[in-house]
Amino acid sequence: MNWLQKIMTPKARPQGAAAAKGKVPEGVWEKCAGCGTVLYRPELERSLMVCPKCGHHHAIGARTRLNAFFDEGITEELWPDLAPSDPLKFRDQKKYKDRIVAAQKATGEKDALVAMRGALKGRSLVAVAFEFSFMGGSMGSVVGEKFARAAELALAERTGLVCFSATGGARMQEGLFSLMQMAKTSATIRRMRDAGVPYISVLTHPTTGGVSASLGMLGDLNVAEPKALIGFAGPRVIEQTVRETLPEGFQRSEFLVDHGAVDFIVDRRDMRDKLAAVLGIMGKQPRAA
Amino acid sequence: MNPNFLDFEQPIAELDAKIEELRHASHGQAFNIDEEVGKLREKLKVKTAEIFRNLTPWQISQLSRHPARPYTLDYINGMCEEFHELAGDRMFADDAAIVGGLGRINGRSVMIIGHQKGRDTKSKVKRNFGMPRPEGYRKALRLMKMAEQFSLPLFTFIDTAGAWPGINAEERGQSEAIARNLMEMSELRVPIICTVTGEGGSGGALAIGVGDRTIMLQYSTYSVITPEGCASILFKSADKAKDAAEFMGLTAPRLMENGLIDKIVREPLGGAHRNPSSMATRLKAVLMNQLDELEAMPIDDLLKKRYARLRGYGAYAE
């Protein structure tokens, strides 16, 4: 037993084969992708996957994010049964059907968007979050439909809508159905705007392609987590097109603030406070529909 | 090989060349070649019909970006009694990859917006290969708003491989420019008819493609990504574009089956590029017809229908 394991509580101490080999078991310790510090996983989770040392924002699951975002105890998941179909019978190296099944198994989600209704500091609110580990958080019919329903619900109840995006863009395997989700979601946002119901788009790492070019950039407020990659085209595509190395910090949150595309950057640990504050001002006197 | 013909069009190119040669050779000669030319013309017709009877989705993709395919300004010339091009987004620049302006068709005042590609090297560069930057989409939005202000129905012509993926485009907010158009078009208070004339490439196409009707020319395509892009990401090789095209469902008949478009306009034998003026005439007739239908509806009903149409896109289980 090394010194680290000696000072750990028995519960956190690695058991079995991993302990016998003297290796760091997966899941208990995590190396920060930002500063390289070895972090105790439960502590990292308590700080919402943000490194307590350097502030690096690691990926966080959609469900975990929403549960942490809403006030405790009173969230309700919306439309959990919406599931993808395979309208094109699409097959590349794998069948789309098989990809769906694999992604569902790996993530426990039906598709790449989770929607919930709950309260933020006592104010009722609808929020959706992209699950990036489900096929890169790509937007197909289910994601578009769930977002549209969330927008319509927020509009009907005049609660406001918050969307946390983390996505590569439109889902290729659903072809033009996916593209049309851009038009569909944007139309629902237009209606919210007409009625003066606030929509806050929180762009997290990464948000690109068809999602960025629709619901992502259409927030009354566009907000970003630190150092998130946000853009229309991915950096690799741009590099291939222009054949030059991209400037440092290109397409990162700070770049987007500098170029006027994003209102402000929020640390994930401050998200509740900051969004509750701005919603408190925006949602105070809704205009009549 | 004639570079102005696609590989599967080569038999057409050869017959074309023979007819030309014969006509040239007989110029000023006493003997009559009418009969011979007539025969060759008939042969050309049969051969063309044969080639075009069973095109693969990949062949159609190639036709949709045929170097001789008519572009927006060709259609405008072929349809309008008058056209006054308008430039600039009033914020940054004029983007030549999108053209637009005030037009008159059959005496009716309209606003027209479309992607524009170039023909020769110089104009291709000027038009940025039909790939707009944010200022192009913002010019389009300015003209849409003007259409609304003066109650002009809006025709859009879609023909782009996609929005420009460049550093400057990102700096100026490519995503926002596209997104805003999608949002604004969903409630623009004039009838909107969108026609895919060539390549309907992803968000860059859709950014002028939201409206009351989506029409496609017979050999145009409409997709979420180019076959090459899809192949390089999902098939791990750009050479598999042919296979990708099969599965992407990007041809007009497939999209019609899936309820994603409203109408297909037949192209002349051998494709729009074989007879651009006839193509323009056909499309004009369809557009006027569709416009009559839309204008018969009160605008609020039209907007409700438009929303229901947009809202209805999707294939999912519940």
Boltz contact constraints between the chains, C-beta under 6 A:
constraints:
  - contact:
      token1: [A, 81]
      token2: [B, 318]
      max_distance: 6.0
  - contact:
      token1: [A, 82]
      token2: [B, 316]
      max_distance: 6.0
  - contact:
      token1: [A, 82]
      token2: [B, 318]
      max_distance: 6.0
  - contact:
      token1: [A, 83]
      token2: [B, 317]
      max_distance: 6.0
  - contact:
      token1: [A, 85]
      token2: [B, 315]
      max_distance: 6.0
  - contact:
      token1: [A, 85]
      token2: [B, 316]
      max_distance: 6.0
  - contact:
      token1: [A, 85]
      token2: [B, 317]
      max_distance: 6.0
  - contact:
      token1: [A, 87]
      token2: [B, 315]
      max_distance: 6.0
  - contact:
      token1: [A, 88]
      token2: [B, 249]
      max_distance: 6.0
  - contact:
      token1: [A, 90]
      token2: [B, 247]
      max_distance: 6.0
  - contact:
      token1: [A, 91]
      token2: [B, 247]
      max_distance: 6.0
  - contact:
      token1: [A, 92]
      token2: [B, 234]
      max_distance: 6.0
  - contact:
      token1: [A, 92]
      token2: [B, 235]
      max_distance: 6.0
  - contact:
      token1: [A, 141]
      token2: [B, 314]
      max_distance: 6.0
  - contact:
      token1: [A, 141]
      token2: [B, 315]
      max_distance: 6.0
  - contact:
      token1: [A, 141]
      token2: [B, 316]
      max_distance: 6.0
  - contact:
      token1: [A, 142]
      token2: [B, 316]
      max_distance: 6.0
  - contact:
      token1: [A, 144]
      token2: [B, 314]
      max_distance: 6.0
  - contact:
      token1: [A, 145]
      token2: [B, 314]
      max_distance: 6.0
  - contact:
      token1: [A, 145]
      token2: [B, 316]
      max_distance: 6.0
  - contact:
      token1: [A, 170]
      token2: [B, 224]
      max_distance: 6.0
  - contact:
      token1: [A, 172]
      token2: [B, 224]
      max_distance: 6.0
  - contact:
      token1: [A, 172]
      token2: [B, 225]
      max_distance: 6.0
  - contact:
      token1: [A, 172]
      token2: [B, 230]
      max_distance: 6.0
  - contact:
      token1: [A, 175]
      token2: [B, 224]
      max_distance: 6.0
  - contact:
      token1: [A, 175]
      token2: [B, 248]
      max_distance: 6.0
  - contact:
      token1: [A, 175]
      token2: [B, 249]
      max_distance: 6.0
  - contact:
      token1: [A, 176]
      token2: [B, 222]
      max_distance: 6.0
  - contact:
      token1: [A, 176]
      token2: [B, 255]
      max_distance: 6.0
  - contact:
      token1: [A, 176]
      token2: [B, 260]
      max_distance: 6.0
  - contact:
      token1: [A, 177]
      token2: [B, 315]
      max_distance: 6.0
  - contact:
      token1: [A, 178]
      token2: [B, 224]
      max_distance: 6.0
  - contact:
      token1: [A, 179]
      token2: [B, 206]
      max_distance: 6.0
  - contact:
      token1: [A, 179]
      token2: [B, 224]
      max_distance: 6.0
  - contact:
      token1: [A, 180]
      token2: [B, 313]
      max_distance: 6.0
  - contact:
      token1: [A, 182]
      token2: [B, 182]
      max_distance: 6.0
  - contact:
      token1: [A, 182]
      token2: [B, 206]
      max_distance: 6.0
  - contact:
      token1: [A, 183]
      token2: [B, 182]
      max_distance: 6.0
  - contact:
      token1: [A, 183]
      token2: [B, 210]
      max_distance: 6.0
  - contact:
      token1: [A, 183]
      token2: [B, 310]
      max_distance: 6.0
  - contact:
      token1: [A, 184]
      token2: [B, 310]
      max_distance: 6.0
  - contact:
      token1: [A, 184]
      token2: [B, 311]
      max_distance: 6.0
  - contact:
      token1: [A, 184]
      token2: [B, 313]
      max_distance: 6.0
  - contact:
      token1: [A, 186]
      token2: [B, 182]
      max_distance: 6.0
  - contact:
      token1: [A, 186]
      token2: [B, 183]
      max_distance: 6.0
  - contact:
      token1: [A, 187]
      token2: [B, 186]
      max_distance: 6.0
  - contact:
      token1: [A, 187]
      token2: [B, 307]
      max_distance: 6.0
  - contact:
      token1: [A, 187]
      token2: [B, 310]
      max_distance: 6.0
  - contact:
      token1: [A, 189]
      token2: [B, 183]
      max_distance: 6.0
  - contact:
      token1: [A, 190]
      token2: [B, 183]
      max_distance: 6.0
  - contact:
      token1: [A, 190]
      token2: [B, 186]
      max_distance: 6.0
  - contact:
      token1: [A, 190]
      token2: [B, 187]
      max_distance: 6.0
  - contact:
      token1: [A, 210]
      token2: [B, 203]
      max_distance: 6.0
  - contact:
      token1: [A, 212]
      token2: [B, 175]
      max_distance: 6.0
  - contact:
      token1: [A, 213]
      token2: [B, 175]
      max_distance: 6.0
  - contact:
      token1: [A, 213]
      token2: [B, 178]
      max_distance: 6.0
  - contact:
      token1: [A, 213]
      token2: [B, 179]
      max_distance: 6.0
  - contact:
      token1: [A, 213]
      token2: [B, 203]
      max_distance: 6.0
  - contact:
      token1: [A, 214]
      token2: [B, 179]
      max_distance: 6.0
  - contact:
      token1: [A, 214]
      token2: [B, 182]
      max_distance: 6.0
  - contact:
      token1: [A, 217]
      token2: [B, 175]
      max_distance: 6.0
  - contact:
      token1: [A, 217]
      token2: [B, 176]
      max_distance: 6.0
  - contact:
      token1: [A, 217]
      token2: [B, 179]
      max_distance: 6.0
  - contact:
      token1: [A, 218]
      token2: [B, 179]
      max_distance: 6.0
  - contact:
      token1: [A, 218]
      token2: [B, 183]
      max_distance: 6.0
  - contact:
      token1: [A, 231]
      token2: [B, 170]
      max_distance: 6.0
  - contact:
      token1: [A, 232]
      token2: [B, 174]
      max_distance: 6.0
  - contact:
      token1: [A, 232]
      token2: [B, 175]
      max_distance: 6.0
  - contact:
      token1: [A, 233]
      token2: [B, 165]
      max_distance: 6.0
  - contact:
      token1: [A, 237]
      token2: [B, 165]
      max_distance: 6.0
  - contact:
      token1: [A, 238]
      token2: [B, 165]
      max_distance: 6.0
  - contact:
      token1: [A, 241]
      token2: [B, 165]
      max_distance: 6.0
  - contact:
      token1: [A, 242]
      token2: [B, 166]
      max_distance: 6.0
  - contact:
      token1: [A, 259]
      token2: [B, 171]
      max_distance: 6.0
  - contact:
      token1: [A, 261]
      token2: [B, 173]
      max_distance: 6.0
  - contact:
      token1: [A, 261]
      token2: [B, 176]
      max_distance: 6.0
